[in-house]
């Protein structure tokens, strides 16, 4: 089987052979490329505008750019932001301005497709501006990164941004059908059959990525047993055959891109929602994708204080211990500690009282910096004592119940609480303690005033 495929197509992979040439062959992104898609209408009208195509790998950004140019009747050039620079941009623009190119008039403009445009620095992005503004170049940039962060404002204001979504199950199924049926570019001549479980395994492996789907299918076919050695015989693939071929699944997690932040966000939101099952799933996705255990442990420690806090005072200790454990033993064994901590935090009572306390303090500080009351100031020297430092300070341990009247806040802030515990978990007990201390302070207030009068 492998020899026959190699003789037919050489080393050209299935994903490249099946790259679509027209909108009718293009799979997915119906809102953009379907019969009524906004980009399809642009291209068919011949009025193609500069744009950035933003989406995860394998969703058809490059193929769509080529189809747009072909449909609009514009010549097409491509640059990679990894290997190209300002000189290359200027060279393409000069080709358009100076002479006919491949039979096209210079005045028609040219589509310049820049793959991974987020890798261009500010100067390189700025070099595109004059050519985009005067219509010499119709820029189509592709990126897996959020353009809001990776493309400078000047360029962003001159392009449209279109978001491409991962392919859904129906689109992946259509792509599988085409690969299996096409006798010229696919496996139609080899009569490859997939059972339902094998199709499901391929779809799950792809995770919305067409290239990943086709690579996995090709690997499965190449790895298939062919006992009769008949290239025209039927090749049946079950789920076991597919899983053998893709046992080392390509990680789908981008540690530096949007997927990184999306998975981390899903993980934290699941913990906050007390959904332990979802928290474990998103944790597994991050670990499986190669996320550093230190990053995950750090998020757990932050969450323990930010979202659990004193509703369960042990939560921070659990998170810190997990961080230490994973630092000590590493992965894969360290994942036990991460899962243990995630399950504990997900099921712990929740309180964001510490977060609200920080916000309250910031609000107070925004009103100005108030001086420390004299009674709370340190008085290590005679001069400071003469100036009144420490006057009126009452040592709580010498008072009944170890509490004295009055607040340690500046008088201007009296009656403005900062820490207000929730009614969940251990914070119920903390609320009782705060109320108890407040009651004792109020009872002691007349005694304190009488002492001051004397």
Number of C-alpha atoms within 10 A of each C-alpha: 19 15 10 15 18 13 9 11 14 10 9 11 16 20 21 12 13 19 16 17 15 15 16 10 13 20 20 22 19 16 13 18 22 17 13 11 13 14 22 23 19 16 20 15 11 15 10 22 18 19 21 23 24 21 20 23 19 20 22 25 22 19 16 25 25 23 21 27 23 17 20 19 18 21 19 18 15 19 18 17 19 13 9 14 17 14 10 14 20 13 11 19 20 14 15 20 16 10 13 13 13 8 8 15 15 18 13 16 22 25 28 26 26 25 21 18 25 22 18 22 14 15 11 18 20 16 16 17 16 12 19 20 14 10 16 22 26 23 26 28 26 28 22 22 20 14 18 10 9 17 21 17 13 12 18 17 10 15 18 13 18 15 16 20 17 21 22 15 15 12 19 25 17 13 21 20 14 17 23 20 17 14 13 13 20 23 21 17 16 21 16 19 17 20 11 12 14 21 21 15 18 26 26 14 20 25 17 22 22 25 20 22 25 24 18 25 28 22 19 23 24 17 17 20 15 16 7 7 10 12 16 13 14 13 17 16 22 17 18 13 19 25 17 13 19 18 10 8 14 13 13 21 20 18 15 10 13 16 17 16 14 13 18 20 13 16 27 21 15 21 28 22 14 19 16 19 14 18 24 20 15 19 24 16 18 25 19 14 17 13 19 13 20 14 12 19 25 15 16 26 21 15 22 32 23 19 23 29 26 27 26 20 16 16 24 22 15 21 27 17 17 25 24 16 18 21 14 10 12 14 13 10 11 18 20 14 20 26 18 14 24 29 18 19 29 26 15 23 22 26 25 19 22 19 14 16 16 13 14 16 13 11 12 15 11 9 8 8 8 13 9 12 15 17 15 16 16 12 17 10 9 10 10 13 15 11 11 14 20 18 16 12 14 16 10 12 10 10 12 10 10 10 17 23 21 16 12 13 15 13 12 8 12 11 9 10 10 16 17 15 23 19 16 17 18 18 23 14 16 17 16 13 12 14 12 12 16 16 12 16 17 14 13 17 14 12 13 16 12 9 9 9 7 5
